[in-house]
Amino acid sequence: MSARPTIAVLNGPNLDLLGTRDPRLYGTATLADIEKSCRRTADDLGFDIDFRQTNHEGVLIDSIHDLRESAAGFVVNAAAYTHTSVALHDALAIVAAPIVEVHLTNIHAREEFRHRSFVAPVAKAVIAGCGPDGYAFAIRHLAALALDTEQKDRSR
Ligand code: DQA
């Protein structure tokens, strides 16, 4: 079995309720639908996915610690913790692999308290407002970055 690089996809609180949670805002795709599409996108690019969701800040941070040395990249939709969690910022700051922050909605077009992100300063890129497609865009970008790093390493 060849070990394929893994992209971690971490989801924060209330995203487990996608599909029924305010569909006019968040759409009708469930988190299981998003996971399926992430796996399909990653598989086409030769990557595995470690897909997680939690409603607990400490569990989210434990996942980052868990994956910080093994994941080739991180897709992070920390949901409401994006706007509140210094602990999340600090955990992500320790990660060497690139991070893409994703939001289903355009957080900058919503309430002012959503305009601030503790993830953005430690992210390589931020994707907001593309719905579930944002996850696929993030995976494509991380895969391109990983391949670029691999090529640079090989030419050294
Ligand atoms: C969200 C935006 C956050 O402001 C909100 O708390 C969420 C979902 C998004 O994906 O649009 O729960 O991260």
Residues whose N, C-alpha, C, O or C-beta is under 5 A from the ligand:
A	BS01	DQA	P13 A79 A80 V102 H103 L104 T105 R114
